[in-house]
Amino acid sequence: MSTRISGLRMFARVGACLAVAATAFAADARAQYYLGGEAGWSGLQNQSDRFNVGGAPTVNQRFDDGPAVGVRGGYQWGPWRFEGEYVYRGSDLSGASVGSLTIPGVSGSRNSHAIMANALYDFDLGWPVTPHLGAGIGAANIQESIRAPGIGRVVDDDDWQFAYQAIAGARYNLTPNLALDLDYRYFATTEPSFRLAALPGVRYRTGYDTHNIIASVTWKFAPPPPPPMAAPAVAPAPAPVSRRVFMVFFDWDRDTITPEGMAIVQQAADAYKSGASVQIQVTGYTDRSGSPAYNQRLSERRANNVANALARTGVPRNQMAVGGRGENDNRVPTADGVREPQNRRVEIVFP
């Protein structure tokens, strides 16, 4: 019972971490939700079992490699990702020994169910593939099952423990919304303990640490807009705002705003301040030279630079919906690879 209560407390702490991250970043226009599945290989290291009975020998267990499968979901905010993750890892027992003496005929498994809160950082180096580093903490339920010939069930127990992991990998954006990740993960827990089935008072403490190669596919989507706020009954209706478009053009393969572009940004800011308070769309685009993945990131940088420039003139950042369309929606249709200046732009549209 105590291990289950401890596990519930760990779940609560992980949930609190995710709630804080969601509250902090949900209102930002740059944030994106994402959901995905993951699968791969997990290698559980050999472990030593230490009994709570004086004079009992240490038992060494060896394990086969096994699967790792799970789901993940969270927020991407600029280069940062904050996510919750569930992963199952399975490892079959391949043998056991005491010192140099092999224990014949034993079989079983050591599996885990982990709930993790992860933080990752993407390093945008202008490559088609984006490397990332991360770490996670959470809770894991470790399940132990051992059977011996002529005896039957020797151990059938589970234990909740604090879990942690280190993550290193790379991401490739298949489309603006679909991403493929390949990660190495070192996943481990504090030491679980298990009791013998026939002698509940006899327990042993052991370890759980794994090396993992995991691939995942995630779908990114924008957060839903905030619910509309009811206007006070005495407040006059806002004056209608006509749709206006301002275009800021960029040099090839650049996200720096030119002096001419800054003049357009100032015109858009003046137009915003002279009208009603509405949300404006700030959307970046590129020409068709370069890879789609690189162009997507370039368009997002251009849009964010224009949004930052608008904010410096006094336009509230929370009144902007900022995004990038890469080489999609060309203003001047061209073949792939053509450097068309009219397509290297950021459009400021309001309302």
VEXROVO-193373 format. One record per residue (C-alpha): x, y, z. Coordinates in steps of 0.25 Angstrom, whole numbers, padded with zeros to 4 digits, always signed. Layout:
BEGIN
XYZ/...
REM end
This chain:
BEGIN
+0000+0000+0000/+0011+0010+0003/+0018+0008-0010/+0004+0011-0017/+0002+0024-0009/+0017+0028-0012/+0014+0025-0027/+0001+0034-0026/+0009+0045-0020/+0019+0044-0031/+0008+0045-0042/+0003+0058-0035/+0016+0064-0035/+0018+0061-0050/+0004+0066-0053/+0008+0079-0045/+0020+0081-0054/+0012+0080-0067/+0001+0089-0062/+0011+0100-0059/+0018+0099-0073/+0004+0099-0079/+0000+0112-0072/+0013+0119-0075/+0013+0117-0090/-0002+0115-0094/-0004+0129-0096/+0008+0131-0105/+0005+0132-0120/+0018+0125-0123/+0014+0112-0115/+0009+0099-0122/+0003+0087-0116/+0008+0074-0121/+0004+0059-0120/+0012+0047-0124/+0015+0032-0122/+0029+0026-0120/+0036+0012-0121/+0049+0006-0120/+0060-0002-0113/+0063-0003-0098/+0075-0010-0092/+0074-0012-0077/+0087-0014-0070/+0091-0026-0062/+0087-0024-0047/+0091-0029-0034/+0080-0032-0023/+0084-0030-0009/+0075-0037+0002/+0071-0031+0015/+0075-0044+0022/+0089-0044+0028/+0098-0054+0021/+0089-0056+0009/+0098-0056-0004/+0096-0045-0015/+0089-0050-0027/+0093-0045-0041/+0082-0044-0051/+0084-0043-0066/+0074-0038-0076/+0071-0038-0091/+0069-0026-0099/+0054-0022-0101/+0044-0012-0106/+0041+0002-0102/+0028+0008-0107/+0020+0020-0102/+0013+0033-0105/+0016+0048-0103/+0010+0061-0104/+0013+0075-0100/+0016+0089-0104/+0027+0095-0113/+0030+0109-0110/+0041+0114-0120/+0053+0105-0118/+0048+0099-0105/+0039+0087-0103/+0031+0083-0090/+0024+0070-0091/+0018+0059-0083/+0021+0045-0087/+0017+0030-0084/+0027+0019-0088/+0026+0004-0085/+0040-0004-0085/+0040-0019-0085/+0052-0028-0082/+0052-0043-0081/+0062-0050-0070/+0072-0057-0078/+0080-0063-0066/+0084-0062-0051/+0096-0066-0043/+0102-0065-0029/+0117-0062-0031/+0122-0071-0042/+0110-0081-0039/+0099-0081-0050/+0085-0083-0045/+0079-0093-0055/+0065-0092-0061/+0061-0078-0056/+0052-0069-0064/+0044-0057-0063/+0044-0042-0066/+0047-0028-0061/+0037-0017-0068/+0034-0003-0065/+0023+0007-0067/+0028+0021-0066/+0021+0035-0066/+0031+0046-0069/+0031+0061-0070/+0042+0065-0080/+0049+0078-0085/+0056+0079-0098/+0064+0090-0105/+0065+0090-0121/+0078+0095-0127/+0074+0102-0140/+0088+0102-0147/+0081+0104-0161/+0083+0089-0164/+0072+0080-0170/+0073+0072-0157/+0071+0080-0143/+0079+0074-0132/+0073+0074-0118/+0077+0072-0103/+0067+0069-0091/+0065+0063-0078/+0053+0058-0071/+0048+0054-0057/+0036+0046-0053/+0031+0033-0046/+0032+0018-0051/+0025+0005-0047/+0036-0006-0047/+0030-0020-0049/+0038-0032-0045/+0034-0047-0048/+0043-0059-0046/+0040-0074-0047/+0049-0086-0044/+0047-0100-0048/+0041-0109-0038/+0037-0097-0029/+0028-0088-0038/+0027-0074-0035/+0038-0068-0027/+0035-0053-0028/+0023-0046-0034/+0024-0032-0028/+0024-0017-0033/+0030-0004-0027/+0028+0011-0030/+0041+0019-0031/+0046+0033-0035/+0051+0032-0049/+0060+0041-0058/+0066+0042-0072/+0075+0049-0081/+0072+0051-0095/+0080+0054-0108/+0075+0053-0122/+0071+0060-0135/+0058+0064-0141/+0055+0065-0156/+0042+0073-0160/+0035+0064-0171/+0025+0076-0172/+0022+0088-0165/+0013+0080-0155/+0019+0066-0156/+0033+0063-0149/+0042+0051-0148/+0051+0050-0136/+0062+0040-0133/+0067+0039-0119/+0077+0033-0110/+0072+0032-0095/+0078+0028-0082/+0066+0024-0073/+0068+0020-0059/+0061+0020-0045/+0064+0020-0031/+0066+0006-0025/+0053-0003-0025/+0051-0014-0015/+0043-0027-0016/+0039-0038-0007/+0039-0053-0009/+0025-0059-0011/+0027-0070-0001/+0034-0061+0009/+0028-0047+0009/+0037-0043+0020/+0049-0045+0012/+0052-0034+0002/+0063-0030-0007/+0068-0017-0013/+0072-0016-0027/+0074-0006-0038/+0068-0001-0051/+0076+0006-0062/+0074+0005-0077/+0080+0010-0090/+0070+0013-0101/+0069+0017-0116/+0055+0022-0118/+0048+0028-0131/+0036+0036-0130/+0026+0043-0140/+0019+0056-0135/+0008+0064-0140/+0009+0079-0137/-0003+0088-0137/-0007+0102-0132/-0014+0104-0118/-0028+0108-0119/-0031+0122-0118/-0035+0128-0104/-0050+0128-0102/-0056+0142-0105/-0059+0151-0094/-0072+0157-0092/-0072+0172-0094/-0079+0180-0083/-0093+0184-0086/-0090+0199-0085/-0078+0198-0094/-0080+0203-0109/-0078+0193-0120/-0064+0195-0126/-0063+0202-0139/-0061+0192-0151/-0047+0191-0156/-0044+0189-0171/-0035+0178-0175/-0021+0184-0178/-0008+0177-0183/+0006+0182-0181/+0018+0174-0187/+0032+0174-0182/+0042+0168-0192/+0055+0162-0189/+0068+0159-0196/+0071+0145-0200/+0074+0135-0189/+0073+0146-0178/+0063+0149-0167/+0069+0163-0164/+0059+0174-0166/+0064+0185-0176/+0062+0200-0174/+0051+0200-0185/+0045+0188-0177/+0045+0196-0164/+0038+0207-0171/+0027+0197-0174/+0027+0192-0160/+0025+0206-0155/+0013+0209-0164/+0007+0196-0159/+0009+0200-0145/+0003+0214-0148/-0009+0207-0154/-0011+0198-0143/-0011+0209-0132/-0021+0218-0140/-0031+0207-0141/-0038+0197-0132/-0031+0187-0123/-0031+0174-0132/-0022+0163-0133/-0013+0164-0146/-0007+0153-0154/+0009+0153-0155/+0012+0142-0165/+0026+0139-0171/+0029+0133-0185/+0041+0129-0194/+0044+0127-0208/+0046+0113-0213/+0062+0112-0212/+0066+0103-0201/+0060+0091-0195/+0045+0092-0190/+0050+0089-0175/+0060+0100-0175/+0050+0110-0182/+0040+0107-0172/+0050+0111-0160/+0054+0123-0168/+0040+0128-0170/+0037+0126-0155/+0050+0134-0152/+0046+0145-0161/+0032+0146-0155/+0037+0146-0141/+0047+0158-0145/+0035+0166-0151/+0027+0163-0138/+0038+0167-0129/+0040+0180-0137/+0025+0183-0136/+0025+0181-0121/+0036+0191-0120/+0027+0201-0126/+0017+0199-0116/+0008+0188-0122/+0005+0177-0111/+0011+0164-0114/-0001+0157-0109/-0009+0164-0121/-0001+0156-0131/-0003+0142-0137/+0011+0139-0142/+0015+0128-0151/+0022+0123-0164/+0018+0117-0177/+0031+0114-0183/+0031+0113-0198/+0016+0111-0198/+0006+0121-0204/+0016+0128-0213/+0012+0142-0217/+0019+0139-0230/+0018+0125-0234/+0032+0119-0238/+0039+0106-0240/+0046+0099-0229/+0060+0106-0227/+0056+0120-0232/+0060+0132-0224/+0048+0141-0225/+0049+0154-0217/+0034+0156-0216/+0033+0142-0209/+0043+0146-0198/+0033+0154-0189/+0025+0155-0177/+0011+0159-0178/+0005+0168-0167/-0011+0166-0168/-0021+0172-0159/-0032+0170-0154/
REM end
